[in-house]
Structures are given as C-alpha cells and as structure tokens.
Amino acid sequence: MKSLSKSRFFRLIMILCLAGSLTGCLHWMRAFQTFLQLSDFDKNFVINDHKSFEVYFNHPVLLSQDFILLSKLEPTSKKMIEKKERWRYVFRKVDKEKKLFTPKLSFFFDLDFNQQKKISAWIFSELFLEIAPSKFLEASLRSLAGGKIDKEKRQLKADSHVKIDAKLPKKDQVISRLGKPIKIEDEAEQEVYFYHFLLDTPKIETGYEKRALSIIKLTFNKKTQELTRMAGRFAGLKISIKYQRYLAKNNSSK
C-alpha cells in the first residue's frame, strides 16, 4: 500500500466519528485498520447472500467491546455457538408512541465473534433485505473504500464507482412485507414512507436513548413505483443508499 499523505490520513481518521466517539488510542487504530481493509475487499471479506446477507471478516480486527463503544447499545441477546459468541440485535416495528405494532414485525442482524472476541461475521436477516437488497448492500460496502468525508455532518459518503446489474424493488413488494408506514410524505415526483423500529435492548448508555429507535425512510419513484433510496440508523450505524447510483447505465430506469 502506498504511503498516505497527511491530509489523506486525516480524512480517513475522521471515519471514526461516524457512529460515535471512541475512547483510547487502541480503539481508534482498530476502527481505522478495519476501514483500510475495504480497499482490498475480496482479500479481506467474503459475502454470502443466499437467504440472509452475511459478511465474513477474513482478518478480524474490531473487538466486541469496540462495537459497544461505537453504538452505545447492548445487543438483544448473546449466546455461544460452537466456539464463537453471537450477538443478536432485534428491531421491532412500533407505532408513534413506541408501542409494538400489530401484526408484529421485526428484523435483526447478528454479530459473530471468534475466540479472540473479534468480529468475524455480520449477518443481516432476510426482512432487512427488503429495504436493502443484497446486491445494493454489497455495492455500497465495496464503495466505502472510495468514500468522501462530510466534515460538517461527520458522515462517510460512499463513492458510486461500483456498478451492478440489478432491478430496483417495487413498492408493492416492499409494502407487502413491511406493512403500513407511520406516515407518507407526498412530493412532486416521489413518495417517502416512514417506518419506526425499536431495538429490543437491555441496556442503553445514558444520553444515547434515541439511538434505540430506528426511523427508516424509503423513497419511491411515483412514475416507476421503484424503491430509489433507503435511509435509517440501526444501533447507532447510519445507512443511506441511493440505489440508482449503483445501476449500470444500460439498466437505469428511464
């Protein structure tokens, strides 16, 4: 890897502020090292996208405690599977008063840790893929290596240099799985559907209670009825994907 200029190094370090404040030099270094691994994605990660979406870390760096420091939230459950520990974060659909929605609906993601307590896998449930289809989720991960830092918003914006041949999900398909939204914003050329999902967690660090609520915004094109964008926060992790940016030109909606 070529040596980094001071300005480039500073921009990369800023990534550590995306999901929360890290304390201690070692935590900074582990988060930074994980980000650098994205530049050689196929060497450092393996994707399995059959029923769920699974990201396997070939060279794990982040510790279980690092994730708690980033998210400020404890997982819904912890259990041992063979020689690894699995944390599950369950998000349950709620109404405006944060009461469980009827009929009940939830999605989850799992984090697996090896014997050294390092994150070895990140697994997203099938329902999550209704709002973040696997091909687009993988493309967004691959694009992070070329991302740009928004210093004011303290966010990482992925570059859309990765292009894929895929179809955008249709509104009817998505709504049939997610059900009624909290509200709908009607705009000139698009509709934005809002959903609330509450993390089932036994412990939240004081001052970070709002992070337990995931407000998911789904944007649909009125003309094509396609899902064009998803934005939300999941256990402190902000995700925003503009799906059309990743479409190959010959597959773009007209």
Secondary structure as the mmCIF struct_conf table of DSSP 4:
data_model
#
loop_
_struct_conf.conf_type_id
_struct_conf.id
_struct_conf.beg_label_comp_id
_struct_conf.beg_label_asym_id
_struct_conf.beg_label_seq_id
_struct_conf.end_label_comp_id
_struct_conf.end_label_asym_id
_struct_conf.end_label_seq_id
HELX_LH_PP_P HELX_LH_PP_P1 LYS A 2 SER A 5
HELX_RH_AL_P HELX_RH_AL_P1 LYS A 6 ILE A 13
HELX_RH_3T_P HELX_RH_3T_P1 MET A 14 CYS A 17
BEND BEND1 LEU A 18 GLY A 20
BEND BEND2 GLY A 24 GLY A 24
HELX_RH_AL_P HELX_RH_AL_P2 CYS A 25 GLN A 37
HELX_RH_3T_P HELX_RH_3T_P2 LEU A 38 ASP A 40
HELX_RH_AL_P HELX_RH_AL_P3 PHE A 41 ASN A 44
STRN STRN1 PHE A 45 ASN A 48
BEND BEND3 HIS A 50 SER A 52
STRN STRN2 PHE A 53 PHE A 57
BEND BEND4 ASN A 58 HIS A 59
STRN STRN3 LEU A 63 LEU A 63
HELX_RH_AL_P HELX_RH_AL_P4 SER A 64 SER A 71
STRN STRN4 LEU A 73 LEU A 73
BEND BEND5 THR A 76 THR A 76
STRN STRN5 SER A 77 ILE A 81
TURN_TY1_P TURN_TY1_P1 GLU A 82 LYS A 83
STRN STRN6 LYS A 84 VAL A 94
TURN_TY1_P TURN_TY1_P2 LYS A 96 GLU A 97
BEND BEND6 LYS A 98 LYS A 98
HELX_LH_PP_P HELX_LH_PP_P2 LYS A 99 LYS A 99
STRN STRN7 LEU A 100 LEU A 100
HELX_LH_PP_P HELX_LH_PP_P3 PHE A 101 PHE A 101
BEND BEND7 THR A 102 PRO A 103
STRN STRN8 SER A 106 PHE A 113
TURN_TY1_P TURN_TY1_P3 GLN A 115 GLN A 116
BEND BEND8 LYS A 117 LYS A 117
STRN STRN9 LYS A 118 LYS A 118
STRN STRN10 ILE A 119 PHE A 124
TURN_TY1_P TURN_TY1_P4 GLU A 126 GLU A 126
HELX_RH_3T_P HELX_RH_3T_P3 LEU A 127 GLU A 130
TURN_TY1_P TURN_TY1_P5 ILE A 131 ILE A 131
BEND BEND9 ALA A 132 ALA A 132
HELX_RH_AL_P HELX_RH_AL_P5 SER A 134 SER A 143
HELX_RH_3T_P HELX_RH_3T_P4 LEU A 144 GLY A 146
STRN STRN11 LYS A 148 ASP A 150
TURN_TY1_P TURN_TY1_P6 LYS A 151 ARG A 154
STRN STRN12 GLN A 155 LYS A 157
STRN STRN13 ILE A 164 ILE A 164
HELX_LH_PP_P HELX_LH_PP_P4 LEU A 168 PRO A 169
STRN STRN14 LYS A 170 LYS A 170
HELX_RH_AL_P HELX_RH_AL_P6 LYS A 171 LEU A 178
BEND BEND10 LYS A 180 LYS A 180
BEND BEND11 ILE A 182 ILE A 182
STRN STRN15 LYS A 183 ASP A 186
BEND BEND12 ALA A 188 GLU A 189
STRN STRN16 GLN A 190 ASP A 200
BEND BEND13 PRO A 202 PRO A 202
STRN STRN17 ILE A 204 ILE A 204
TURN_TY1_P TURN_TY1_P7 THR A 206 GLY A 207
HELX_RH_3T_P HELX_RH_3T_P5 GLU A 209 ALA A 212
STRN STRN18 LEU A 213 ASN A 221
TURN_TY1_P TURN_TY1_P8 LYS A 222 THR A 224
STRN STRN19 GLU A 226 GLU A 226
STRN STRN20 LEU A 227 PHE A 234
TURN_TY1_P TURN_TY1_P9 ALA A 235 GLY A 236
STRN STRN21 LEU A 237 LYS A 242
HELX_RH_3T_P HELX_RH_3T_P6 TYR A 243 TYR A 246
STRN STRN22 LEU A 247 LEU A 247
HELX_RH_3T_P HELX_RH_3T_P7 LYS A 249 ASN A 251
#
